[in-house]
Amino acid sequence: MKITPTKIPDVLLIEPKIFSDERGFFYESYNQKTLFNQVNITQHFVQDNHSRSVKNVLRGLHYQINQPQGKLIKAILGEIFDVAVDLRTSSQYFGQWVGVNLSAENKQQLWIPPGFAHGFLVLSDYAEILYKTTDFYAPEHERTIIWNDPEIGINWSLTESPILSAKDQAGKYLKSAEVYP
């Protein structure tokens, strides 16, 4: 695996080594030993989630204020623009974001450690993502930052208004949101 820090060094782009031939392909999408040794991801994954969305759906920016989740995300069908926002007030990157395109074609993954909000925009006709989390889903602790907060300034490269859930439409601005120490 090739592991590359993003502009927020704790958020990592993970590129697997892919073995392809006329039959198809094979790659190792998760190896605890490799991630522990190369990246020092010491948390254990406790839950796998599978999400399917249609084009122009924007989900996020979600996080859990208690039981914060680290996430290892990959697209298995289609393509998404995946975003992480640093919500750790102790970090020099607080309030900054990083975004990458994840697709079934590029097979890249994004590691987002605990302490970040996460969201994505579907770029293809539909997309399915799989992601591992380091803590269980706890709806009572879930929080949402508004996707278009000007203080954060995410460049979603939208050509039309995104499709949002009621929860995502009601997200808070960073300046009034609960954040991490």
OpenMM code with the backbone's topology and positions (N, CA, C; nanometers):
from openmm import Vec3, app, unit

residues = "MET LYS ILE THR PRO THR LYS ILE PRO ASP VAL LEU LEU ILE GLU PRO LYS ILE PHE SER ASP GLU ARG GLY PHE PHE TYR GLU SER TYR ASN GLN LYS THR LEU PHE ASN GLN VAL ASN ILE THR GLN HIS PHE VAL GLN ASP ASN HIS SER ARG SER VAL LYS ASN VAL LEU ARG GLY LEU HIS TYR GLN ILE ASN GLN PRO GLN GLY LYS LEU ILE LYS ALA ILE LEU GLY GLU ILE PHE ASP VAL ALA VAL ASP LEU ARG THR SER SER GLN TYR PHE GLY GLN TRP VAL GLY VAL ASN LEU SER ALA GLU ASN LYS GLN GLN LEU TRP ILE PRO PRO GLY PHE ALA HIS GLY PHE LEU VAL LEU SER ASP TYR ALA GLU ILE LEU TYR LYS THR THR ASP PHE TYR ALA PRO GLU HIS GLU ARG THR ILE ILE TRP ASN ASP PRO GLU ILE GLY ILE ASN TRP SER LEU THR GLU SER PRO ILE LEU SER ALA LYS ASP GLN ALA GLY LYS TYR LEU LYS SER ALA GLU VAL TYR PRO".split()
positions = [
    Vec3(0.0837, -0.1186, 0.0000),
    Vec3(0.0000, 0.0000, 0.0000),
    Vec3(0.0877, 0.1243, 0.0000),
    Vec3(0.0448, 0.2222, -0.0762),
    Vec3(0.1119, 0.3521, -0.0747),
    Vec3(0.0265, 0.4443, 0.0117),
    Vec3(0.0879, 0.5062, 0.1106),
    Vec3(0.0160, 0.5913, 0.2045),
    Vec3(0.0720, 0.7319, 0.1932),
    Vec3(-0.0175, 0.8287, 0.1624),
    Vec3(0.0239, 0.9663, 0.1391),
    Vec3(-0.0526, 1.0600, 0.2314),
    Vec3(0.0187, 1.1390, 0.3138),
    Vec3(-0.0510, 1.2390, 0.3941),
    Vec3(-0.1118, 1.3462, 0.3025),
    Vec3(-0.2281, 1.3976, 0.3411),
    Vec3(-0.2916, 1.5071, 0.2673),
    Vec3(-0.2398, 1.6391, 0.3252),
    Vec3(-0.3003, 1.7506, 0.2852),
    Vec3(-0.2564, 1.8806, 0.3394),
    Vec3(-0.2854, 1.8925, 0.4890),
    Vec3(-0.3743, 1.8087, 0.5420),
    Vec3(-0.3892, 1.7903, 0.6863),
    Vec3(-0.3262, 1.6536, 0.7129),
    Vec3(-0.2018, 1.6503, 0.7622),
    Vec3(-0.1235, 1.5264, 0.7647),
    Vec3(-0.1867, 1.4069, 0.8348),
    Vec3(-0.2804, 1.4284, 0.9267),
    Vec3(-0.3448, 1.3155, 0.9942),
    Vec3(-0.4469, 1.2446, 0.9054),
    Vec3(-0.4918, 1.3108, 0.8000),
    Vec3(-0.5843, 1.2509, 0.7031),
    Vec3(-0.4979, 1.1912, 0.5925),
    Vec3(-0.5160, 1.0628, 0.5662),
    Vec3(-0.4253, 0.9905, 0.4769),
    Vec3(-0.4974, 0.9320, 0.3566),
    Vec3(-0.4343, 0.9457, 0.2397),
    Vec3(-0.4812, 0.8804, 0.1186),
    Vec3(-0.4084, 0.7470, 0.1081),
    Vec3(-0.4841, 0.6396, 0.0954),
    Vec3(-0.4275, 0.5044, 0.0921),
    Vec3(-0.4548, 0.4445, -0.0452),
    Vec3(-0.3475, 0.4078, -0.1139),
    Vec3(-0.3582, 0.3498, -0.2479),
    Vec3(-0.3079, 0.2060, -0.2438),
    Vec3(-0.3966, 0.1121, -0.2692),
    Vec3(-0.3549, -0.0284, -0.2645),
    Vec3(-0.2741, -0.0665, -0.3883),
    Vec3(-0.1966, -0.1713, -0.3732),
    Vec3(-0.1290, -0.2306, -0.4884),
    Vec3(-0.2306, -0.3225, -0.5556),
    Vec3(-0.2562, -0.2978, -0.6838),
    Vec3(-0.3601, -0.3706, -0.7567),
    Vec3(-0.2955, -0.4695, -0.8528),
    Vec3(-0.3442, -0.5921, -0.8498),
    Vec3(-0.2984, -0.6964, -0.9401),
    Vec3(-0.4090, -0.7212, -1.0420),
    Vec3(-0.3822, -0.6884, -1.1685),
    Vec3(-0.4843, -0.7003, -1.2734),
    Vec3(-0.4361, -0.7911, -1.3849),
    Vec3(-0.5296, -0.8609, -1.4447),
    Vec3(-0.5049, -0.9346, -1.5672),
    Vec3(-0.6375, -0.9475, -1.6416),
    Vec3(-0.6412, -1.0327, -1.7438),
    Vec3(-0.7621, -1.0453, -1.8255),
    Vec3(-0.8832, -1.0953, -1.7469),
    Vec3(-0.8609, -1.1555, -1.6313),
    Vec3(-0.9711, -1.2067, -1.5495),
    Vec3(-1.0354, -1.1000, -1.4627),
    Vec3(-0.9606, -0.9929, -1.4352),
    Vec3(-1.0110, -0.8893, -1.3452),
    Vec3(-0.8981, -0.8360, -1.2595),
    Vec3(-0.9259, -0.8154, -1.1321),
    Vec3(-0.8236, -0.7601, -1.0434),
    Vec3(-0.8374, -0.8192, -0.9032),
    Vec3(-0.7310, -0.7989, -0.8263),
    Vec3(-0.7282, -0.8335, -0.6848),
    Vec3(-0.6469, -0.7270, -0.6151),
    Vec3(-0.6933, -0.6878, -0.4958),
    Vec3(-0.6104, -0.6037, -0.4100),
    Vec3(-0.6510, -0.6233, -0.2649),
    Vec3(-0.5566, -0.5969, -0.1786),
    Vec3(-0.5800, -0.6049, -0.0352),
    Vec3(-0.6308, -0.4685, 0.0088),
    Vec3(-0.7585, -0.4607, 0.0471),
    Vec3(-0.8164, -0.3307, 0.0807),
    Vec3(-0.7976, -0.2942, 0.2274),
    Vec3(-0.7691, -0.3914, 0.3109),
    Vec3(-0.7461, -0.3629, 0.4520),
    Vec3(-0.6505, -0.4659, 0.5089),
    Vec3(-0.5494, -0.4150, 0.5779),
    Vec3(-0.4549, -0.5014, 0.6469),
    Vec3(-0.4181, -0.4307, 0.7767),
    Vec3(-0.4655, -0.4816, 0.8874),
    Vec3(-0.4436, -0.4169, 1.0165),
    Vec3(-0.2949, -0.3993, 1.0460),
    Vec3(-0.2165, -0.4997, 1.0164),
    Vec3(-0.0729, -0.4948, 1.0438),
    Vec3(-0.0059, -0.3831, 0.9637),
    Vec3(-0.0392, -0.3723, 0.8357),
    Vec3(0.0194, -0.2677, 0.7514),
    Vec3(-0.0190, -0.1295, 0.8029),
    Vec3(-0.1473, -0.1090, 0.8316),
    Vec3(-0.1907, 0.0229, 0.8789),
    Vec3(-0.1321, 0.0561, 1.0147),
    Vec3(-0.1169, -0.0426, 1.1008),
    Vec3(-0.0558, -0.0178, 1.2312),
    Vec3(0.0917, 0.0173, 1.2150),
    Vec3(0.1634, -0.0595, 1.1338),
    Vec3(0.3076, -0.0386, 1.1191),
    Vec3(0.3422, 0.0847, 1.0374),
    Vec3(0.2688, 0.1113, 0.9287),
    Vec3(0.3035, 0.2226, 0.8412),
    Vec3(0.2403, 0.3550, 0.8857),
    Vec3(0.1253, 0.3495, 0.9482),
    Vec3(0.0503, 0.4712, 0.9774),
    Vec3(0.0255, 0.4894, 1.1263),
    Vec3(0.0472, 0.3849, 1.2037),
    Vec3(0.0228, 0.3859, 1.3465),
    Vec3(-0.1256, 0.4062, 1.3781),
    Vec3(-0.2127, 0.3472, 1.2957),
    Vec3(-0.3551, 0.3443, 1.3281),
    Vec3(-0.3718, 0.2342, 1.4320),
    Vec3(-0.3872, 0.2759, 1.5567),
    Vec3(-0.3924, 0.1798, 1.6662),
    Vec3(-0.5344, 0.1442, 1.7074),
    Vec3(-0.6323, 0.2233, 1.6627),
    Vec3(-0.7707, 0.1930, 1.6969),
    Vec3(-0.8156, 0.0684, 1.6203),
    Vec3(-0.9057, -0.0035, 1.6798),
    Vec3(-0.9648, -0.1191, 1.6140),
    Vec3(-1.0946, -0.0757, 1.5474),
    Vec3(-1.1243, -0.1328, 1.4339),
    Vec3(-1.2497, -0.1043, 1.3665),
    Vec3(-1.3573, -0.1936, 1.4256),
    Vec3(-1.4729, -0.1341, 1.4558),
    Vec3(-1.5799, -0.2073, 1.5234),
    Vec3(-1.7069, -0.2170, 1.4406),
    Vec3(-1.7147, -0.1426, 1.3318),
    Vec3(-1.8381, -0.1404, 1.2536),
    Vec3(-1.8039, -0.1117, 1.1082),
    Vec3(-1.8726, -0.1806, 1.0166),
    Vec3(-1.8634, -0.1521, 0.8733),
    Vec3(-1.9979, -0.0963, 0.8284),
    Vec3(-1.9931, 0.0090, 0.7471),
    Vec3(-2.1150, 0.0707, 0.6943),
    Vec3(-2.1110, 0.0691, 0.5424),
    Vec3(-2.2280, 0.0589, 0.4818),
    Vec3(-2.2425, 0.0557, 0.3364),
    Vec3(-2.3496, 0.1583, 0.3017),
    Vec3(-2.3158, 0.2514, 0.2135),
    Vec3(-2.4075, 0.3590, 0.1770),
    Vec3(-2.4198, 0.3666, 0.0253),
    Vec3(-2.5428, 0.3854, -0.0221),
    Vec3(-2.5672, 0.4061, -0.1653),
    Vec3(-2.6426, 0.5369, -0.1807),
    Vec3(-2.5999, 0.6188, -0.2753),
    Vec3(-2.6627, 0.7486, -0.3002),
    Vec3(-2.6616, 0.7775, -0.4496),
    Vec3(-2.7558, 0.8597, -0.4915),
    Vec3(-2.7645, 0.8995, -0.6315),
    Vec3(-2.6834, 1.0275, -0.6549),
    Vec3(-2.6642, 1.0592, -0.7809),
    Vec3(-2.5851, 1.1761, -0.8207),
    Vec3(-2.6358, 1.3019, -0.7515),
    Vec3(-2.5407, 1.3831, -0.7099),
    Vec3(-2.5640, 1.5136, -0.6508),
    Vec3(-2.6143, 1.5078, -0.5061),
    Vec3(-2.6207, 1.3884, -0.4465),
    Vec3(-2.6502, 1.3796, -0.3040),
    Vec3(-2.5256, 1.4239, -0.2294),
    Vec3(-2.5460, 1.5106, -0.1325),
    Vec3(-2.4376, 1.5541, -0.0448),
    Vec3(-2.4747, 1.5096, 0.0961),
    Vec3(-2.3896, 1.4281, 0.1548),
    Vec3(-2.4116, 1.3798, 0.2909),
    Vec3(-2.3048, 1.4412, 0.3804),
    Vec3(-2.3476, 1.5004, 0.4904),
    Vec3(-2.2512, 1.5542, 0.5852),
    Vec3(-2.2725, 1.7018, 0.6093),
    Vec3(-2.1916, 1.7490, 0.6879),
    Vec3(-2.0669, 1.7045, 0.7474),
    Vec3(-2.0967, 1.6468, 0.8861),
    Vec3(-2.0786, 1.5177, 0.9028),
    Vec3(-2.1194, 1.4460, 1.0236),
    Vec3(-2.0003, 1.4123, 1.1136),
    Vec3(-2.0289, 1.4096, 1.2434),
    Vec3(-1.9317, 1.3634, 1.3430),
    Vec3(-2.0062, 1.3297, 1.4708),
    Vec3(-1.9403, 1.2592, 1.5605),
    Vec3(-1.9955, 1.2280, 1.6913),
    Vec3(-1.9123, 1.2998, 1.7958),
    Vec3(-1.9760, 1.3863, 1.8750),
    Vec3(-1.9024, 1.4651, 1.9743),
    Vec3(-1.8499, 1.3767, 2.0876),
    Vec3(-1.9241, 1.2740, 2.1231),
    Vec3(-1.8759, 1.1683, 2.2129),
    Vec3(-1.8693, 1.0421, 2.1279),
    Vec3(-1.7841, 0.9495, 2.1691),
    Vec3(-1.7587, 0.8306, 2.0878),
    Vec3(-1.7167, 0.8712, 1.9455),
    Vec3(-1.6179, 0.9614, 1.9326),
    Vec3(-1.5755, 1.0033, 1.7981),
    Vec3(-1.5262, 0.8847, 1.7169),
    Vec3(-1.5569, 0.8886, 1.5895),
    Vec3(-1.5241, 0.7770, 1.5013),
    Vec3(-1.4103, 0.8135, 1.4060),
    Vec3(-1.3110, 0.7265, 1.3990),
    Vec3(-1.2193, 0.7284, 1.2862),
    Vec3(-1.2869, 0.6520, 1.1744),
    Vec3(-1.2618, 0.6918, 1.0490),
    Vec3(-1.3275, 0.6264, 0.9360),
    Vec3(-1.2261, 0.5948, 0.8271),
    Vec3(-1.2377, 0.4745, 0.7716),
    Vec3(-1.1594, 0.4320, 0.6555),
    Vec3(-1.2603, 0.4115, 0.5432),
    Vec3(-1.2556, 0.5000, 0.4428),
    Vec3(-1.3628, 0.5110, 0.3434),
    Vec3(-1.3130, 0.4718, 0.2051),
    Vec3(-1.3991, 0.4002, 0.1300),
    Vec3(-1.3691, 0.3690, -0.0098),
    Vec3(-1.4993, 0.3615, -0.0882),
    Vec3(-1.4916, 0.3960, -0.2148),
    Vec3(-1.6056, 0.3821, -0.3063),
    Vec3(-1.5911, 0.2482, -0.3769),
    Vec3(-1.6986, 0.1707, -0.3786),
    Vec3(-1.6930, 0.0423, -0.4489),
    Vec3(-1.7700, 0.0463, -0.5804),
    Vec3(-1.8573, 0.1458, -0.5967),
    Vec3(-1.9265, 0.1729, -0.7239),
    Vec3(-1.9346, 0.3230, -0.7397),
    Vec3(-1.9065, 0.3722, -0.8590),
    Vec3(-1.9193, 0.5144, -0.8846),
    Vec3(-1.8054, 0.5967, -0.8278),
    Vec3(-1.8342, 0.7274, -0.8084),
    Vec3(-1.7311, 0.8212, -0.7634),
    Vec3(-1.7919, 0.9253, -0.6707),
    Vec3(-1.7155, 0.9591, -0.5671),
    Vec3(-1.7559, 1.0626, -0.4724),
    Vec3(-1.6410, 1.1615, -0.4529),
    Vec3(-1.6764, 1.2815, -0.4089),
    Vec3(-1.5801, 1.3783, -0.3580),
    Vec3(-1.5930, 1.3693, -0.2071),
    Vec3(-1.4908, 1.3179, -0.1408),
    Vec3(-1.4940, 1.2888, 0.0019),
    Vec3(-1.4190, 1.3970, 0.0785),
    Vec3(-1.4778, 1.4455, 0.1872),
    Vec3(-1.4243, 1.5612, 0.2591),
    Vec3(-1.4105, 1.5313, 0.4077),
    Vec3(-1.3002, 1.5803, 0.4658),
    Vec3(-1.2774, 1.5764, 0.6102),
    Vec3(-1.2485, 1.7184, 0.6571),
    Vec3(-1.3107, 1.7567, 0.7691),
    Vec3(-1.2899, 1.8888, 0.8288),
    Vec3(-1.2358, 1.8693, 0.9698),
    Vec3(-1.1235, 1.9318, 0.9988),
    Vec3(-1.0600, 1.9191, 1.1298),
    Vec3(-1.1393, 1.9992, 1.2332),
    Vec3(-1.1916, 1.9304, 1.3345),
    Vec3(-1.2695, 1.9949, 1.4406),
    Vec3(-1.1967, 1.9926, 1.5749),
    Vec3(-1.0664, 1.9704, 1.5720),
    Vec3(-0.9861, 1.9651, 1.6942),
    Vec3(-0.9294, 2.1044, 1.7212),
    Vec3(-0.9793, 2.1722, 1.8240),
    Vec3(-0.9323, 2.3088, 1.8523),
    Vec3(-0.7838, 2.3115, 1.8859),
    Vec3(-0.7277, 2.2013, 1.9306),
    Vec3(-0.5845, 2.1947, 1.9627),
    Vec3(-0.4978, 2.1790, 1.8380),
    Vec3(-0.5592, 2.1594, 1.7223),
    Vec3(-0.4847, 2.1353, 1.5984),
    Vec3(-0.4578, 2.2661, 1.5246),
    Vec3(-0.3409, 2.2756, 1.4661),
    Vec3(-0.3096, 2.3927, 1.3826),
    Vec3(-0.3957, 2.3966, 1.2568),
    Vec3(-0.4646, 2.2868, 1.2267),
    Vec3(-0.5497, 2.2775, 1.1078),
    Vec3(-0.6989, 2.2938, 1.1415),
    Vec3(-0.7305, 2.3351, 1.2656),
    Vec3(-0.8697, 2.3492, 1.3068),
    Vec3(-0.9485, 2.4319, 1.2042),
    Vec3(-1.0639, 2.3777, 1.1631),
    Vec3(-1.1513, 2.4468, 1.0683),
    Vec3(-1.1115, 2.4318, 0.9229),
    Vec3(-1.0004, 2.3648, 0.8960),
    Vec3(-0.9566, 2.3433, 0.7581),
    Vec3(-1.0111, 2.2098, 0.7066),
    Vec3(-1.0150, 2.1991, 0.5757),
    Vec3(-1.0712, 2.0796, 0.5145),
    Vec3(-0.9753, 2.0236, 0.4106),
    Vec3(-0.9962, 1.8979, 0.3803),
    Vec3(-0.9263, 1.8307, 0.2716),
    Vec3(-1.0295, 1.7466, 0.1987),
    Vec3(-1.0188, 1.7412, 0.0654),
    Vec3(-1.1115, 1.6619, -0.0143),
    Vec3(-1.0391, 1.5849, -0.1226),
    Vec3(-1.0852, 1.4632, -0.1468),
    Vec3(-1.0283, 1.3785, -0.2519),
    Vec3(-1.1399, 1.3062, -0.3251),
    Vec3(-1.1151, 1.2733, -0.4494),
    Vec3(-1.2092, 1.1912, -0.5254),
    Vec3(-1.1763, 1.0449, -0.4992),
    Vec3(-1.2759, 0.9731, -0.4526),
    Vec3(-1.2644, 0.8292, -0.4338),
    Vec3(-1.3575, 0.7636, -0.5339),
    Vec3(-1.3095, 0.6603, -0.5992),
    Vec3(-1.3934, 0.5945, -0.6996),
    Vec3(-1.3662, 0.4451, -0.7016),
    Vec3(-1.4611, 0.3730, -0.7609),
    Vec3(-1.4406, 0.2299, -0.7808),
    Vec3(-1.3219, 0.2079, -0.8730),
    Vec3(-1.3008, 0.3024, -0.9638),
    Vec3(-1.1909, 0.2883, -1.0584),
    Vec3(-1.0544, 0.3097, -0.9930),
    Vec3(-1.0387, 0.4169, -0.9136),
    Vec3(-0.9053, 0.4420, -0.8566),
    Vec3(-0.8763, 0.3581, -0.7316),
    Vec3(-0.9796, 0.3019, -0.6698),
    Vec3(-0.9659, 0.2103, -0.5561),
    Vec3(-0.8920, 0.2711, -0.4368),
    Vec3(-0.8830, 0.4023, -0.4320),
    Vec3(-0.8166, 0.4688, -0.3203),
    Vec3(-0.9101, 0.4734, -0.2001),
    Vec3(-0.8493, 0.4858, -0.0824),
    Vec3(-0.9229, 0.4975, 0.0422),
    Vec3(-0.8754, 0.6213, 0.1156),
    Vec3(-0.9614, 0.6731, 0.2028),
    Vec3(-0.9236, 0.7874, 0.2841),
    Vec3(-0.9374, 0.7484, 0.4304),
    Vec3(-0.8311, 0.7716, 0.5065),
    Vec3(-0.8337, 0.7520, 0.6514),
    Vec3(-0.8605, 0.8881, 0.7144),
    Vec3(-0.9718, 0.8965, 0.7886),
    Vec3(-1.0075, 1.0171, 0.8618),
    Vec3(-1.0080, 0.9801, 1.0096),
    Vec3(-0.9133, 1.0341, 1.0869),
    Vec3(-0.9071, 0.9952, 1.2284),
    Vec3(-1.0194, 1.0584, 1.3101),
    Vec3(-1.0405, 1.0105, 1.4329),
    Vec3(-1.1377, 1.0750, 1.5209),
    Vec3(-1.1022, 1.2230, 1.5366),
    Vec3(-1.2062, 1.3059, 1.5518),
    Vec3(-1.1834, 1.4499, 1.5679),
    Vec3(-1.2139, 1.5298, 1.4430),
    Vec3(-1.2662, 1.4629, 1.3412),
    Vec3(-1.2980, 1.5273, 1.2140),
    Vec3(-1.4456, 1.5098, 1.1812),
    Vec3(-1.5015, 1.6071, 1.1087),
    Vec3(-1.6325, 1.5899, 1.0464),
    Vec3(-1.6086, 1.5292, 0.9088),
    Vec3(-1.7067, 1.4525, 0.8610),
    Vec3(-1.6938, 1.3844, 0.7327),
    Vec3(-1.8170, 1.4088, 0.6476),
    Vec3(-1.7948, 1.4253, 0.5182),
    Vec3(-1.9053, 1.4376, 0.4240),
    Vec3(-1.8599, 1.3971, 0.2851),
    Vec3(-1.9572, 1.3769, 0.1957),
    Vec3(-1.9217, 1.3458, 0.0575),
    Vec3(-2.0323, 1.3891, -0.0362),
    Vec3(-1.9915, 1.4142, -0.1616),
    Vec3(-2.0816, 1.4498, -0.2702),
    Vec3(-2.0690, 1.3416, -0.3764),
    Vec3(-2.1835, 1.2912, -0.4254),
    Vec3(-2.1822, 1.1878, -0.5288),
    Vec3(-2.1644, 1.2547, -0.6648),
    Vec3(-2.0605, 1.2137, -0.7373),
    Vec3(-2.0271, 1.2717, -0.8677),
    Vec3(-2.0810, 1.1891, -0.9844),
    Vec3(-2.0973, 1.0602, -0.9653),
    Vec3(-2.1450, 0.9698, -1.0708),
    Vec3(-2.2968, 0.9550, -1.0603),
    Vec3(-2.3574, 0.8789, -1.1519),
    Vec3(-2.5028, 0.8603, -1.1489),
    Vec3(-2.5489, 0.8039, -1.0147),
    Vec3(-2.4679, 0.7215, -0.9546),
    Vec3(-2.4893, 0.6717, -0.8193),
    Vec3(-2.3535, 0.6268, -0.7679),
    Vec3(-2.3451, 0.6100, -0.6393),
    Vec3(-2.2203, 0.5621, -0.5795),
    Vec3(-2.2539, 0.4788, -0.4573),
    Vec3(-2.1704, 0.3794, -0.4341),
    Vec3(-2.1777, 0.3020, -0.3116),
    Vec3(-2.0433, 0.3129, -0.2429),
    Vec3(-2.0498, 0.3430, -0.1136),
    Vec3(-1.9265, 0.3494, -0.0361),
    Vec3(-1.9342, 0.2501, 0.0786),
    Vec3(-1.8181, 0.1995, 0.1147),
    Vec3(-1.8012, 0.1168, 0.2331),
    Vec3(-1.7052, 0.1911, 0.3246),
    Vec3(-1.7366, 0.1923, 0.4526),
    Vec3(-1.6399, 0.2512, 0.5440),
    Vec3(-1.6429, 0.1815, 0.6788),
    Vec3(-1.5225, 0.1681, 0.7313),
    Vec3(-1.5011, 0.1093, 0.8621),
    Vec3(-1.4973, 0.2234, 0.9639),
    Vec3(-1.5498, 0.1978, 1.0850),
    Vec3(-1.5440, 0.2988, 1.1904),
    Vec3(-1.4776, 0.2414, 1.3149),
    Vec3(-1.4151, 0.3311, 1.3907),
    Vec3(-1.3434, 0.2901, 1.5112),
    Vec3(-1.4298, 0.2946, 1.6362),
    Vec3(-1.5527, 0.3434, 1.6234),
    Vec3(-1.6476, 0.3372, 1.7342),
    Vec3(-1.7865, 0.3165, 1.6761),
    Vec3(-1.8778, 0.2744, 1.7598),
    Vec3(-2.0131, 0.2447, 1.7156),
    Vec3(-2.0919, 0.3725, 1.6900),
    Vec3(-2.1903, 0.3626, 1.6028),
    Vec3(-2.2803, 0.4738, 1.5775),
    Vec3(-2.3597, 0.5044, 1.7036),
    Vec3(-2.3607, 0.6314, 1.7408),
    Vec3(-2.4322, 0.6763, 1.8607),
    Vec3(-2.5136, 0.7996, 1.8222),
    Vec3(-2.6386, 0.7804, 1.7764),
    Vec3(-2.7182, 0.8921, 1.7261),
    Vec3(-2.7345, 1.0065, 1.8252),
    Vec3(-2.7337, 0.9752, 1.9550),
    Vec3(-2.7479, 1.0821, 2.0538),
    Vec3(-2.6267, 1.1746, 2.0588),
    Vec3(-2.5144, 1.1307, 2.0032),
    Vec3(-2.3925, 1.2111, 2.0021),
    Vec3(-2.3609, 1.2672, 1.8633),
    Vec3(-2.4438, 1.2334, 1.7651),
    Vec3(-2.4168, 1.2789, 1.6286),
    Vec3(-2.4433, 1.4285, 1.6163),
    Vec3(-2.3543, 1.4954, 1.5457),
    Vec3(-2.3663, 1.6381, 1.5187),
    Vec3(-2.3422, 1.6596, 1.3701),
    Vec3(-2.3896, 1.7736, 1.3191),
    Vec3(-2.3736, 1.8059, 1.1776),
    Vec3(-2.3306, 1.9511, 1.1632),
    Vec3(-2.2260, 1.9717, 1.0869),
    Vec3(-2.1827, 2.1059, 1.0446),
    Vec3(-2.2472, 2.1297, 0.9081),
    Vec3(-2.2968, 2.2501, 0.8862),
    Vec3(-2.3598, 2.2817, 0.7577),
    Vec3(-2.2564, 2.2684, 0.6455),
    Vec3(-2.2965, 2.2063, 0.5396),
    Vec3(-2.2070, 2.1706, 0.4283),
    Vec3(-2.1449, 2.2925, 0.3599),
    Vec3(-2.2136, 2.4069, 0.3634),
    Vec3(-2.1648, 2.5247, 0.2900),
    Vec3(-2.1209, 2.6366, 0.3835),
    Vec3(-2.0719, 2.6035, 0.5003),
    Vec3(-2.0242, 2.7029, 0.5961),
    Vec3(-1.9140, 2.7867, 0.5311),
    Vec3(-1.9339, 2.9187, 0.5173),
    Vec3(-1.8324, 3.0017, 0.4509),
    Vec3(-1.7010, 3.0099, 0.5288),
    Vec3(-1.7066, 2.9889, 0.6606),
    Vec3(-1.5841, 2.9904, 0.7407),
    Vec3(-1.4928, 2.8734, 0.7023),
    Vec3(-1.5522, 2.7606, 0.6685),
    Vec3(-1.4740, 2.6442, 0.6252),
    Vec3(-1.4391, 2.6568, 0.4771),
    Vec3(-1.5363, 2.6943, 0.3951),
    Vec3(-1.5111, 2.7236, 0.2536),
    Vec3(-1.4801, 2.6036, 0.1663),
    Vec3(-1.5526, 2.4949, 0.1837),
    Vec3(-1.5290, 2.3767, 0.0999),
    Vec3(-1.5693, 2.4073, -0.0436),
    Vec3(-1.4811, 2.3736, -0.1360),
    Vec3(-1.5103, 2.3896, -0.2787),
    Vec3(-1.5675, 2.2581, -0.3298),
    Vec3(-1.7000, 2.2490, -0.3274),
    Vec3(-1.7677, 2.1267, -0.3700),
    Vec3(-1.7748, 2.1157, -0.5220),
    Vec3(-1.7438, 2.2234, -0.5949),
    Vec3(-1.7517, 2.2257, -0.7427),
    Vec3(-1.8903, 2.1841, -0.7910),
    Vec3(-1.9924, 2.2380, -0.7283),
    Vec3(-2.1306, 2.2054, -0.7641),
    Vec3(-2.1732, 2.2786, -0.8904),
    Vec3(-2.2507, 2.2114, -0.9733),
    Vec3(-2.3101, 2.2743, -1.0911),
    Vec3(-2.4584, 2.3005, -1.0696),
    Vec3(-2.5134, 2.2433, -0.9625),
    Vec3(-2.6529, 2.2663, -0.9248),
    Vec3(-2.6639, 2.2452, -0.7745),
    Vec3(-2.7786, 2.2793, -0.7178),
    Vec3(-2.7971, 2.2621, -0.5736),
    Vec3(-2.7907, 2.1139, -0.5380),
    Vec3(-2.7230, 2.0801, -0.4277),
    Vec3(-2.7128, 1.9396, -0.3886),
    Vec3(-2.8437, 1.8888, -0.3291),
    Vec3(-2.8582, 1.7580, -0.3280),
    Vec3(-2.9714, 1.6920, -0.2628),
    Vec3(-2.9287, 1.6643, -0.1191),
    Vec3(-3.0041, 1.7213, -0.0242),
    Vec3(-2.9681, 1.7136, 0.1173),
    Vec3(-3.0802, 1.6525, 0.1995),
    Vec3(-3.0442, 1.5839, 0.3058),
    Vec3(-3.1437, 1.5375, 0.4027),
    Vec3(-3.1851, 1.6560, 0.4894),
    Vec3(-3.2945, 1.6412, 0.5602),
    Vec3(-3.3389, 1.7462, 0.6531),
    Vec3(-3.2319, 1.7707, 0.7599),
    Vec3(-3.1698, 1.6630, 0.8077),
    Vec3(-3.0646, 1.6752, 0.9091),
    Vec3(-2.9478, 1.7581, 0.8561),
    Vec3(-2.9087, 1.7330, 0.7316),
    Vec3(-2.7953, 1.8055, 0.6753),
    Vec3(-2.8306, 1.9513, 0.6446),
    Vec3(-2.9550, 1.9783, 0.6087),
    Vec3(-2.9986, 2.1159, 0.5874),
    Vec3(-2.9965, 2.1956, 0.7174),
    Vec3(-3.0132, 2.1274, 0.8303),
    Vec3(-3.0193, 2.1931, 0.9608),
    Vec3(-2.8844, 2.1953, 1.0328),
    Vec3(-2.7756, 2.1641, 0.9626),
    Vec3(-2.6447, 2.1628, 1.0255),
    Vec3(-2.6083, 2.2991, 1.0831),
    Vec3(-2.5179, 2.2973, 1.1810),
    Vec3(-2.4736, 2.4212, 1.2459),
    Vec3(-2.3498, 2.4759, 1.1776),
    Vec3(-2.3301, 2.6054, 1.1948),
    Vec3(-2.2066, 2.6675, 1.1490),
    Vec3(-2.0960, 2.6337, 1.2487),
    Vec3(-1.9747, 2.6257, 1.1994),
    Vec3(-1.8602, 2.5893, 1.2835),
    Vec3(-1.8515, 2.6773, 1.4075),
    Vec3(-1.8762, 2.8050, 1.3921),
    Vec3(-1.8604, 2.8978, 1.5062),
    Vec3(-1.9571, 2.8665, 1.6211),
    Vec3(-2.0675, 2.7970, 1.5936),
    Vec3(-2.1616, 2.7647, 1.7008),
    Vec3(-2.1719, 2.6150, 1.7275),
    Vec3(-2.0878, 2.5363, 1.6639),
    Vec3(-2.0926, 2.3898, 1.6788),
    Vec3(-2.0095, 2.3421, 1.7972),
    Vec3(-2.0493, 2.2271, 1.8509),
    Vec3(-1.9662, 2.1599, 1.9498),
    Vec3(-1.8461, 2.1009, 1.8762),
    Vec3(-1.7277, 2.1225, 1.9296),
    Vec3(-1.6064, 2.0712, 1.8664),
    Vec3(-1.5215, 2.0003, 1.9711),
    Vec3(-1.4098, 1.9473, 1.9281),
    Vec3(-1.3215, 1.8703, 2.0147),
    Vec3(-1.2138, 1.9610, 2.0748),
    Vec3(-1.1591, 1.9192, 2.1893),
    Vec3(-1.0484, 1.9976, 2.2490),
    Vec3(-0.9259, 1.9977, 2.1589),
] * unit.nanometer
topology = app.Topology()
chain = topology.addChain("A")
for resn in residues:
    res = topology.addResidue(resn, chain)
    for name in ("N", "CA", "C"):
        topology.addAtom(name, app.Element.getBySymbol(name[0]), res)
